[in-house]
Amino acid sequence: MNVKKKNNELTHTIDELNQVMDEEINLKESEANHSLTEFEKEIVEHNVEGKTWNTSDQ
């Protein structure tokens, strides 16, 4: 039937889109983890150097 064929095509397209979204999510998570790691390194270096944190917004 034509409806069954169209349904299969749509299901395949949805599966492909889900795969692309999963890949994008994994990439963004990887980038975020890398940024967090870099930020954590900066904090450690800052603390090791004995610097103080300026928390005022002025």
FIKOLZA-1660 file (N, C-alpha, C; in steps of 0.1 Angstrom, whole numbers, plus 5000, padded with zeros to 4 digits):
% residues 58
   i   px   py   pz ch aa at
   1 5008 4988 5000  A  M  N
   1 5000 5000 5000  A  M CA
   1 5009 5013 5000  A  M  C
   2 5003 5023 4994  A  N  N
   2 5011 5036 4993  A  N CA
   2 5012 5042 5007  A  N  C
   3 5003 5041 5016  A  V  N
   3 5003 5047 5029  A  V CA
   3 5014 5040 5037  A  V  C
   4 5015 5027 5036  A  K  N
   4 5026 5019 5043  A  K CA
   4 5039 5024 5039  A  K  C
   5 5041 5025 5026  A  K  N
   5 5054 5030 5020  A  K CA
   5 5058 5044 5025  A  K  C
   6 5048 5053 5025  A  K  N
   6 5050 5066 5030  A  K CA
   6 5054 5066 5045  A  K  C
   7 5047 5058 5052  A  N  N
   7 5050 5057 5067  A  N CA
   7 5064 5052 5069  A  N  C
   8 5068 5042 5061  A  N  N
   8 5082 5037 5063  A  N CA
   8 5092 5048 5059  A  N  C
   9 5089 5056 5049  A  E  N
   9 5098 5067 5045  A  E CA
   9 5099 5077 5056  A  E  C
  10 5088 5081 5062  A  L  N
  10 5088 5090 5073  A  L CA
  10 5095 5085 5085  A  L  C
  11 5093 5073 5088  A  T  N
  11 5100 5066 5099  A  T CA
  11 5115 5067 5097  A  T  C
  12 5119 5064 5085  A  H  N
  12 5133 5064 5082  A  H CA
  12 5139 5078 5083  A  H  C
  13 5131 5088 5078  A  T  N
  13 5136 5102 5080  A  T CA
  13 5137 5106 5094  A  T  C
  14 5127 5103 5102  A  I  N
  14 5127 5106 5116  A  I CA
  14 5139 5099 5123  A  I  C
  15 5142 5087 5120  A  D  N
  15 5154 5080 5125  A  D CA
  15 5167 5088 5122  A  D  C
  16 5168 5092 5109  A  E  N
  16 5179 5100 5105  A  E CA
  16 5181 5113 5112  A  E  C
  17 5169 5120 5114  A  L  N
  17 5169 5132 5122  A  L CA
  17 5173 5130 5136  A  L  C
  18 5168 5120 5142  A  N  N
  18 5172 5116 5156  A  N CA
  18 5187 5114 5157  A  N  C
  19 5192 5107 5147  A  Q  N
  19 5207 5104 5148  A  Q CA
  19 5215 5117 5147  A  Q  C
  20 5211 5126 5138  A  V  N
  20 5218 5139 5136  A  V CA
  20 5217 5147 5149  A  V  C
  21 5205 5147 5155  A  M  N
  21 5203 5154 5168  A  M CA
  21 5212 5148 5179  A  M  C
  22 5212 5135 5180  A  D  N
  22 5221 5129 5190  A  D CA
  22 5235 5132 5188  A  D  C
  23 5240 5133 5175  A  E  N
  23 5254 5136 5172  A  E CA
  23 5256 5151 5176  A  E  C
  24 5247 5160 5173  A  E  N
  24 5248 5174 5177  A  E CA
  24 5249 5175 5192  A  E  C
  25 5240 5168 5199  A  I  N
  25 5240 5169 5214  A  I CA
  25 5253 5164 5220  A  I  C
  26 5258 5153 5214  A  N  N
  26 5271 5147 5219  A  N CA
  26 5282 5157 5217  A  N  C
  27 5282 5164 5205  A  L  N
  27 5292 5174 5202  A  L CA
  27 5292 5185 5212  A  L  C
  28 5280 5190 5214  A  K  N
  28 5278 5202 5224  A  K CA
  28 5282 5198 5238  A  K  C
  29 5278 5186 5242  A  E  N
  29 5283 5181 5255  A  E CA
  29 5298 5180 5256  A  E  C
  30 5304 5175 5246  A  S  N
  30 5319 5174 5245  A  S CA
  30 5325 5188 5246  A  S  C
  31 5320 5197 5238  A  E  N
  31 5325 5211 5239  A  E CA
  31 5323 5217 5253  A  E  C
  32 5311 5215 5259  A  A  N
  32 5309 5220 5272  A  A CA
  32 5318 5214 5282  A  A  C
  33 5320 5201 5281  A  N  N
  33 5329 5195 5291  A  N CA
  33 5344 5200 5289  A  N  C
  34 5348 5202 5277  A  H  N
  34 5361 5208 5274  A  H CA
  34 5362 5222 5280  A  H  C
  35 5352 5230 5278  A  S  N
  35 5352 5244 5284  A  S CA
  35 5352 5243 5299  A  S  C
  36 5344 5234 5305  A  L  N
  36 5344 5233 5319  A  L CA
  36 5358 5229 5325  A  L  C
  37 5364 5220 5318  A  T  N
  37 5378 5215 5322  A  T CA
  37 5387 5227 5321  A  T  C
  38 5387 5235 5310  A  E  N
  38 5396 5246 5309  A  E CA
  38 5393 5256 5320  A  E  C
  39 5380 5259 5323  A  F  N
  39 5377 5268 5334  A  F CA
  39 5382 5263 5348  A  F  C
  40 5380 5250 5350  A  E  N
  40 5385 5244 5362  A  E CA
  40 5400 5245 5364  A  E  C
  41 5408 5244 5352  A  K  N
  41 5422 5246 5353  A  K CA
  41 5426 5260 5356  A  K  C
  42 5418 5270 5351  A  E  N
  42 5421 5284 5354  A  E CA
  42 5418 5286 5369  A  E  C
  43 5408 5280 5374  A  I  N
  43 5405 5282 5389  A  I CA
  43 5417 5277 5397  A  I  C
  44 5421 5265 5394  A  V  N
  44 5432 5259 5401  A  V CA
  44 5445 5268 5400  A  V  C
  45 5448 5272 5388  A  E  N
  45 5460 5280 5386  A  E CA
  45 5459 5293 5394  A  E  C
  46 5447 5299 5394  A  H  N
  46 5444 5311 5401  A  H CA
  46 5446 5309 5416  A  H  C
  47 5441 5299 5421  A  N  N
  47 5442 5296 5435  A  N CA
  47 5457 5292 5439  A  N  C
  48 5464 5285 5430  A  V  N
  48 5478 5281 5433  A  V CA
  48 5486 5294 5434  A  V  C
  49 5483 5304 5426  A  E  N
  49 5491 5316 5425  A  E CA
  49 5487 5325 5437  A  E  C
  50 5477 5321 5445  A  G  N
  50 5474 5329 5457  A  G CA
  50 5466 5342 5454  A  G  C
  51 5460 5343 5442  A  K  N
  51 5453 5355 5439  A  K CA
  51 5439 5354 5446  A  K  C
  52 5434 5366 5448  A  T  N
  52 5420 5367 5454  A  T CA
  52 5410 5369 5443  A  T  C
  53 5398 5365 5446  A  W  N
  53 5387 5367 5436  A  W CA
  53 5380 5380 5439  A  W  C
  54 5378 5388 5429  A  N  N
  54 5371 5400 5430  A  N CA
  54 5356 5397 5426  A  N  C
  55 5348 5397 5436  A  T  N
  55 5334 5393 5433  A  T CA
  55 5324 5405 5432  A  T  C
  56 5330 5417 5433  A  S  N
  56 5321 5429 5432  A  S CA
  56 5318 5431 5418  A  S  C
  57 5306 5437 5415  A  D  N
  57 5302 5440 5402  A  D CA
  57 5305 5454 5398  A  D  C
  58 5312 5461 5406  A  Q  N
  58 5315 5475 5404  A  Q CA
  58 5326 5477 5395  A  Q  C
% end
